[in-house]
Structures are given as structure tokens and as C-alpha cells.
Amino acid sequence: MPGPRRLPSRSELDVWRDFIETTEVLRTQIGGRLQHDTGLSTGDYSVLLALSEAPDRRLRSSELAAGVGWERSRLSHHLARMERRDLITREGHATDSRGAVVVLAPAGAAAFQAATVPHLRAVRELFVDALTPAQLAAAGEIATALRRHLDSSA
């Protein structure tokens, strides 16, 4: 039986807390700018991005949920709101009566296209411009290491 796991030190916890709090402030500010500048939420943008990159601008609901990292129930509620705004449509799956296919609607494609430059400008101003090239490279390395670790422990 393995021994007890070592807990983080005070300095490690300080780094963890600073990382989490700063990330949350960054996400809130970028999301606020996106909403203010374009009328899209970060959830809307994530869904529209995934659909815009998908073959034929359509994905099964399960693939879309996995792609944006949401539970299927959360995605379903969000898609209903997006469908009411004519950003997406949902169709039955040709071979699976239980599955739905989410399709990027013309209004959704236009909204995504209009939002891209303001969103990328906010990413530049709030994230990229705050870091030196070396810090940006280190941030990329940290993100990759964390993702690998999380994927291997899942």
C-alpha cells in the first residue's frame, strides 16, 4: 500500500493560488470584453469556434461537448439558447436516432467572424502584451506539461 502523499508546501500553495486567481481574473476580463464588444459569451464563442473548425461546420453533440469540455446537459441548455438566437441549428443524426448534429447557422458564422478580431485583440492586450517572449514561451511549456500530466492521470 503506498504511503501518504506529500502535501504542497506554503510556497507551492502561494504559487498555486496566484496562478488560479490570476487565471480567473484574466478569463473574466477577456470574457467581459468579448461580451461587451460582440454580444457573445465565452461559451458562445467556444461553440462557434468548434463548429467553424469542424468539417462542413457540423458536429455531433457528444463531439462538441468533448471539444469544449462541457457536460452534455450544460451543452444542451446552452445550445437551446444559441438556437433561439439563430446562431446554430440542431438536426437529427442520419444513423443514430438518439444523437443530434449541431450545425453552424449563417448568423452564427457571421457573429463568430465579427467577434474574432475584437476577441484576438483582447487576448493580445490582456495576455500576450503582459509577457516577454521568454515568459510567453515558458507559459506555453507550462500549459503543455500540465495538459500532459492531466491527460495521463485521467
C-alpha positions in Angstrom: 0.0 0.0 0.0 1.5 3.4 -1.0 2.4 5.9 1.7 0.6 9.1 2.2 1.1 11.7 -0.5 3.1 14.7 0.4 1.1 17.9 0.6 2.2 21.2 -1.1 4.5 23.5 0.8 3.4 27.0 1.7 5.4 28.5 -1.2 3.9 25.9 -3.6 0.4 26.8 -2.4 1.2 30.5 -2.8 2.2 29.8 -6.5 -0.9 27.7 -7.0 -3.2 30.3 -5.5 -1.6 33.1 -7.5 -1.9 31.0 -10.7 -5.6 30.2 -10.1 -6.6 33.7 -9.1 -4.7 35.4 -12.0 -6.2 32.9 -14.5 -9.7 33.7 -13.2 -9.2 37.4 -13.5 -7.8 37.0 -17.0 -10.7 34.8 -18.1 -13.2 37.2 -16.5 -11.7 40.3 -18.2 -11.4 38.6 -21.6 -14.9 37.2 -21.3 -16.3 40.7 -20.3 -14.6 42.3 -23.3 -16.0 39.6 -25.6 -19.5 40.1 -24.3 -19.2 43.9 -24.4 -17.6 44.1 -27.8 -19.6 41.4 -29.6 -22.6 40.3 -27.5 -21.2 36.8 -27.4 -20.4 34.9 -24.2 -17.2 32.9 -23.9 -19.4 29.8 -24.1 -21.0 31.1 -27.4 -17.5 31.8 -28.8 -16.2 28.3 -27.8 -19.1 26.6 -29.5 -18.9 28.8 -32.6 -15.1 28.2 -32.8 -15.5 24.4 -32.6 -18.2 24.4 -35.3 -16.3 26.8 -37.5 -13.3 24.4 -37.5 -15.4 21.2 -38.0 -15.9 19.5 -41.3 -19.0 21.0 -43.0 -19.4 23.2 -39.9 -21.3 20.5 -38.1 -20.5 18.2 -35.1 -22.4 15.6 -33.2 -23.4 16.9 -29.8 -21.2 14.4 -28.0 -18.2 15.5 -30.0 -19.0 19.2 -29.4 -19.3 18.6 -25.7 -16.0 16.8 -25.6 -14.4 19.6 -27.7 -15.5 22.4 -25.5 -15.0 20.4 -22.3 -18.6 20.6 -21.1 -21.0 18.0 -19.7 -23.7 17.2 -22.2 -26.5 18.7 -20.1 -24.7 22.0 -19.9 -24.1 22.0 -23.6 -27.8 21.1 -24.3 -29.0 24.1 -22.3 -26.5 26.4 -23.9 -27.3 25.2 -27.4 -31.0 25.9 -26.8 -30.2 29.5 -26.0 -28.0 29.7 -29.1 -30.6 28.1 -31.3 -33.2 30.7 -30.1 -30.7 33.4 -31.3 -30.3 31.6 -34.7 -26.6 31.0 -34.1 -26.8 27.3 -34.5 -29.3 24.7 -35.6 -29.8 21.1 -34.5 -30.6 18.2 -36.7 -31.2 14.5 -36.1 -28.3 12.2 -36.8 -28.7 10.2 -40.0 -27.8 6.8 -38.5 -28.4 7.4 -34.7 -31.8 8.4 -33.7 -30.5 9.3 -30.2 -27.9 11.7 -31.4 -28.1 15.2 -32.7 -25.9 17.1 -35.0 -25.2 20.8 -34.2 -24.8 23.0 -37.3 -23.3 26.4 -37.5 -26.0 28.7 -38.9 -25.2 31.6 -41.2 -26.0 34.1 -38.4 -23.6 32.2 -36.1 -20.9 32.2 -38.7 -21.3 35.9 -39.2 -21.3 36.5 -35.4 -18.2 34.4 -35.0 -16.4 36.2 -37.8 -17.3 39.6 -36.4 -16.1 38.6 -32.9 -12.8 37.2 -33.9 -10.8 40.4 -34.3 -12.1 42.0 -31.1 -11.5 38.8 -29.2 -8.0 38.3 -30.5 -7.2 42.0 -29.8 -8.3 41.4 -26.1 -6.1 38.3 -25.9 -3.1 40.3 -27.3 -3.7 43.3 -24.9 -4.5 41.3 -21.7 -2.3 38.2 -22.1 0.4 38.4 -24.8 1.5 42.0 -24.2 1.8 41.4 -20.4 4.6 38.8 -21.1 8.1 38.9 -22.5 8.7 36.4 -25.4 10.6 34.2 -22.9 7.7 34.3 -20.4 5.2 33.5 -23.2 7.3 30.5 -24.3 7.5 29.4 -20.6 3.7 29.7 -20.3 3.3 27.5 -23.3 5.7 24.9 -21.8 3.8 25.0 -18.5 0.5 24.6 -20.2 1.8 21.6 -22.2 3.3 20.0 -19.1 0.1 20.4 -17.2 -2.1 19.1 -20.0 0.2 16.0 -20.4 0.1 15.4 -16.7 -3.7 15.7 -16.5 -4.2 13.6 -19.6 -2.0 10.8 -18.2 -3.8 10.8 -14.8 -7.3 10.8 -16.3 
